[in-house]
Amino acid sequence: MNLRFLTSEVATGLRRTFTLTLAIIITSTIALTMLALSLLVRNQVELIEQKLYEKVEITVFLCAEISPANLCPTGEISVTEKNQIQATLNSLKPLVTEYSFETREVAFDRFIQQFQGSAVAAEATADQMPESYRVSMADPEQYKIVVDRVKNLAGVEYVQDQQAVLDSLFISLGYLQIGAIAIAALMLLVVVVLTINTMRIAAFSRRTEIAIMRLVGASKSAIRLPFVIEAAIAAAIGALFATGLIAAFQYWVVEQLLVTTVEFLDFVTWNEVFVSMAISAAVGLLLTSLVAIVSIRRYLKV
């Protein structure tokens, strides 16, 4: 096909269906942005999970004089009971990598640091703080094994495992990711519908040219090509805008805000951003082009 003729046909098609093409660009931008964001959210959840799991530990709080009678019926923990707890923790190695004993004084200092300036900290005293064992694990995901072995030992008031809190956090983050994917899928569906309607209108507006091309023996692919290029151009512009939005989000929100204020977490880098951009753009271009090919084949009946 003559390149000048192809360019002219594409320009004519874009001009005749300008409004619908603009709608495809806008919805493609939103859909591909949400798709790229959902990929970044998945990567970010994995980074947070890895970072926080490294710091997960189990705290075994020991019975004290002020402990509730229903949790500590024998009263304050004895030396024998402490030795039994230590023996149990030693038997759980190598799952338990290390553990340390925290006295009331150390627990009180930690409490004051966390609640400094509050009314609770002003009223607290060292004898109100429980003694505890802080346990680190080689595989934090197997925390239940340690909890089940320790929680019913004599002298143990209760066991606090940070993993349970993290599980709730990651469930919430999972819902966030699912929501982003759902919105992206919905917007991609809108892109598909708009592309189909745009191809139908474009085919109808150029029915005379199509008839002439068929009469002179133009191939099916030659007739379909301008329509496919028009759809691909709209998707490419949408992908370009989406790329710009993702880049702006990474620079202004992640690097300029989150990285500088939340120092204890790792965040996605430009490598992950570029990959998500590429996947999002590829999905947009391929989906739009495929829909254009199928819809033209159906409505032109060539």
C-alpha positions in Angstrom: 0.0 0.0 0.0 1.2 3.5 -0.9 2.5 5.2 2.2 1.1 8.6 1.3 -2.4 7.1 0.7 -2.2 5.2 4.0 -1.2 8.4 5.9 -4.1 10.2 4.3 -6.6 7.5 5.2 -5.4 7.5 8.8 -5.6 11.3 9.1 -9.1 11.3 7.6 -10.3 8.6 9.9 -8.9 10.4 13.0 -10.5 13.7 11.9 -13.9 12.1 11.3 -14.0 10.2 14.6 -12.2 12.9 16.6 -14.6 12.8 19.6 -14.5 9.0 20.0 -10.8 8.9 19.4 -10.4 11.5 22.2 -12.6 9.3 24.5 -10.3 6.3 23.7 -7.3 8.4 24.6 -8.8 9.6 27.9 -10.0 6.1 29.0 -6.8 4.5 27.9 -4.9 6.9 30.0 -6.9 6.1 33.1 -7.0 2.4 32.4 -3.3 2.0 31.7 -2.4 4.3 34.7 -4.4 2.1 37.0 -2.9 -1.0 35.5 0.6 0.3 36.0 -0.2 1.4 39.6 -1.6 -2.0 40.4 1.7 -3.6 39.3 3.6 -1.1 41.4 1.3 -1.8 44.4 2.1 -5.5 44.0 5.8 -4.8 44.0 5.5 -2.4 46.9 3.6 -5.0 49.0 6.3 -7.6 48.3 9.0 -5.0 49.5 7.0 -4.1 52.6 6.4 -7.8 53.4 10.1 -8.6 53.0 11.2 -5.7 55.1 8.8 -6.1 57.9 9.1 -9.9 58.1 12.8 -9.4 58.7 11.9 -7.5 61.9 9.1 -9.8 63.1 9.6 -11.2 66.6 7.5 -12.9 69.2 7.2 -11.5 72.7 6.6 -13.9 75.5 5.2 -11.9 78.5 5.8 -13.5 81.8 3.5 -13.7 84.8 4.0 -11.0 87.5 2.4 -10.1 90.8 -0.1 -7.8 89.0 -1.0 -10.3 86.3 -4.7 -11.4 86.1 -5.5 -14.5 88.1 -7.2 -16.2 85.2 -4.0 -16.0 83.1 -1.5 -16.6 85.9 -3.2 -18.8 88.5 0.1 -19.6 90.3 1.1 -16.0 90.6 4.5 -14.6 89.7 6.8 -16.8 87.5 9.4 -18.9 89.2 13.0 -19.5 88.3 12.1 -23.1 87.4 9.4 -21.9 85.0 11.8 -19.5 83.4 14.3 -22.3 82.9 11.5 -24.4 81.3 10.6 -21.6 78.9 14.3 -21.2 77.9 14.6 -24.9 77.3 11.6 -24.9 75.1 13.0 -22.0 73.1 16.3 -23.7 72.7 14.5 -26.9 71.5 12.9 -24.8 68.7 16.3 -23.9 67.1 17.1 -23.4 64.3 13.6 -22.0 63.7 14.3 -19.7 66.7 17.5 -17.9 65.8 17.9 -16.0 69.0 16.0 -14.8 72.0 16.7 -12.3 74.8 15.3 -11.7 78.2 13.9 -8.2 78.9 13.7 -7.0 82.5 11.1 -4.7 83.9 13.6 -1.8 83.9 14.4 -2.3 80.2 10.7 -2.7 79.4 9.9 0.5 81.3 12.6 2.5 79.4 11.1 1.2 76.1 7.6 2.1 77.3 8.7 5.7 78.2 10.3 6.1 74.8 7.2 5.1 72.9 4.7 7.1 75.0 6.9 10.0 76.0 4.9 13.1 77.0 1.6 11.2 77.4 -0.5 11.0 80.6 0.0 7.2 80.5 3.8 7.5 80.7 3.6 10.0 83.5 1.6 7.5 85.7 3.6 4.4 84.8 6.2 2.8 87.0 8.8 0.1 86.4 7.1 -2.5 88.7 4.1 -2.3 86.4 6.1 -3.6 83.4 6.1 -7.3 82.7 9.3 -9.3 82.1 9.4 -10.9 78.7 11.4 -13.0 76.2 11.8 -11.4 72.7 12.2 -14.2 70.2 13.5 -13.8 66.6 12.9 -16.5 63.9 14.6 -17.7 60.8 11.2 -18.0 59.0 8.7 -15.5 60.5 5.8 -17.1 58.5 6.1 -20.2 60.8 5.4 -18.1 63.9 2.5 -20.3 64.9 4.8 -23.2 65.7 6.6 -21.1 68.3 3.4 -19.6 69.7 1.7 -23.0 70.1 4.7 -24.4 71.9 5.2 -21.5 74.3 1.8 -20.0 75.1 0.6 -22.8 77.4 3.8 -23.1 79.5 3.6 -22.3 83.2 4.6 -18.8 84.0 3.6 -17.4 80.6 0.9 -14.7 80.8 0.4 -14.3 77.1 2.3 -14.3 73.8 2.2 -11.4 71.4 3.1 -12.2 67.8 3.6 -9.3 65.4 2.9 -11.6 62.5 -0.9 -11.5 63.3 -0.8 -7.7 62.9 1.2 -7.9 59.7 -1.2 -10.5 58.3 -4.1 -8.0 58.7 -2.0 -5.3 57.1 -1.1 -7.4 54.1 -4.8 -8.5 53.7 -5.7 -4.8 53.5 -3.0 -4.1 51.0 -4.2 -7.1 49.0 -7.6 -5.6 48.8 -6.1 -2.3 47.7 -4.3 -4.1 44.9 -7.5 -6.0 43.9 -9.4 -2.7 43.8 -6.8 -1.1 41.5 -6.8 -4.1 39.2 -10.7 -4.1 39.1 -10.7 -0.4 38.2 -8.1 -1.0 35.5 -10.1 -4.0 34.1 -13.3 -1.9 34.0 -11.6 1.0 32.2 -10.0 -1.4 29.7 -13.5 -2.8 29.0 -14.7 0.8 28.4 -11.7 1.2 26.0 -12.8 -2.0 24.1 -16.4 -0.8 23.8 -15.3 2.7 22.6 -12.8 1.1 20.1 -15.6 -1.1 18.6 -18.0 1.9 18.2 -15.2 4.1 16.8 -14.4 1.4 14.2 -18.0 1.0 13.2 -18.5 4.7 12.7 -15.2 5.0 10.9 -16.2 2.1 8.6 -19.6 3.7 7.9 -18.2 7.1 7.1 -15.7 5.6 4.6 -18.0 3.1 3.1 -17.5 4.6 -0.4 -13.7 4.5 -0.2 -13.9 0.9 1.1 -16.1 -0.1 -1.8 -13.7 1.4 -4.3 -10.7 -0.3 -2.7 -12.5 -3.7 -3.0 -13.3 -3.0 -6.6 -9.7 -2.3 -7.5 -8.7 -5.5 -5.8 -7.2 -4.2 -2.5 -6.5 -7.0 0.0 -8.3 -7.5 3.2 -5.3 -6.4 5.3 -4.8 -3.3 3.2 -8.4 -2.2 3.9 -8.2 -3.0 7.6 -4.7 -1.4 8.2 -5.8 2.3 8.4 -8.4 1.4 11.0 -6.0 -0.6 13.1 -3.4 2.2 12.9 -6.0 4.8 14.1 -6.9 2.7 17.1 -3.2 2.0 17.8 -2.4 5.8 17.6 -5.2 6.5 20.1 -3.9 3.8 22.5 -0.3 4.9 22.1 -1.2 8.5 23.1 -3.1 7.2 26.1 -0.1 5.0 27.0 2.2 8.1 26.7 0.0 10.1 29.0 -0.2 7.2 31.4 3.6 6.9 31.4 3.8 10.6 32.3 1.4 10.2 35.2 3.2 7.2 36.6 6.6 9.0 36.3 5.2 12.1 38.0 3.8 9.8 40.8 7.1 8.1 41.3 9.1 11.3 41.4 6.8 13.6 43.4 5.0 11.1 45.7 7.4 8.2 46.2 10.9 9.8 45.9 10.2 13.3 47.1 7.7 12.4 49.9 7.6 8.8 51.0 11.3 8.0 50.7 12.2 11.1 52.8 9.5 10.7 55.5 9.2 6.9 55.9 12.8 5.9 56.2 12.2 2.4 57.7 10.6 1.0 54.6 12.0 0.3 51.1 10.0 1.7 48.1 9.8 0.7 44.4 12.6 2.1 42.3 12.6 3.3 38.7 13.4 -0.2 37.5 10.0 -1.5 38.7 8.4 1.7 37.4 9.8 1.2 33.9 8.7 -2.4 33.9 5.2 -1.5 34.9 5.1 1.2 32.3 6.2 -1.2 29.5 3.7 -3.9 30.5 0.9 -1.4 30.7 1.7 0.2 27.4 2.0 -3.2 25.7 -1.3 -4.3 27.1 -3.0 -1.2 25.9 -1.6 -1.3 22.3 -2.1 -5.0 21.8 -5.7 -5.0 23.2 -6.8 -2.0 21.2 -5.2 -3.3 18.0 -6.7 -6.7 18.4 -10.2 -5.2 19.1 -9.8 -3.0 16.0 -8.9 -6.0 13.8 -11.8 -8.1 15.1 -14.4 -5.3 14.9 -13.4 -4.3 11.4 -13.5 -7.9 10.2 -17.0 -8.2 11.5 -18.5 -4.9 10.4 -16.8 -4.5 7.0 -17.4 -8.1 6.0 -14.4 -8.0 3.7 
